[in-house]
């Protein structure tokens, strides 16, 4: 889940989330708008305070291997039906 979606879903402000993570608001705003990718220290704070819902992969647009594996196996199962 991207940070923007998480903050909207939770109904909190970027400012409140920045305070919760102890990250300066200008920096958090850049993460929120996709203008900057967090360094490891701030990424760990975001990961922790989103209860592991926002990961480093989300900032790079990488889907989880688990999701890709599930999709692959679903396609594989459909293609072997009737054999």
Secondary structure as the mmCIF struct_conf table of DSSP 4:
data_model
#
loop_
_struct_conf.conf_type_id
_struct_conf.id
_struct_conf.beg_label_comp_id
_struct_conf.beg_label_asym_id
_struct_conf.beg_label_seq_id
_struct_conf.end_label_comp_id
_struct_conf.end_label_asym_id
_struct_conf.end_label_seq_id
HELX_RH_AL_P HELX_RH_AL_P1 UNK A 3 UNK A 10
TURN_TY1_P TURN_TY1_P1 UNK A 11 UNK A 11
HELX_RH_AL_P HELX_RH_AL_P2 UNK A 14 UNK A 21
TURN_TY1_P TURN_TY1_P2 UNK A 22 UNK A 22
HELX_RH_AL_P HELX_RH_AL_P3 UNK A 25 UNK A 32
TURN_TY1_P TURN_TY1_P3 UNK A 33 UNK A 34
BEND BEND1 UNK A 35 UNK A 35
HELX_RH_AL_P HELX_RH_AL_P4 UNK A 40 UNK A 49
TURN_TY1_P TURN_TY1_P4 UNK A 50 UNK A 52
BEND BEND2 UNK A 54 UNK A 54
HELX_RH_AL_P HELX_RH_AL_P5 UNK A 56 UNK A 60
TURN_TY1_P TURN_TY1_P5 UNK A 61 UNK A 61
HELX_LH_PP_P HELX_LH_PP_P1 UNK A 62 UNK A 64
HELX_RH_AL_P HELX_RH_AL_P6 UNK A 65 UNK A 79
TURN_TY1_P TURN_TY1_P6 UNK A 80 UNK A 82
#
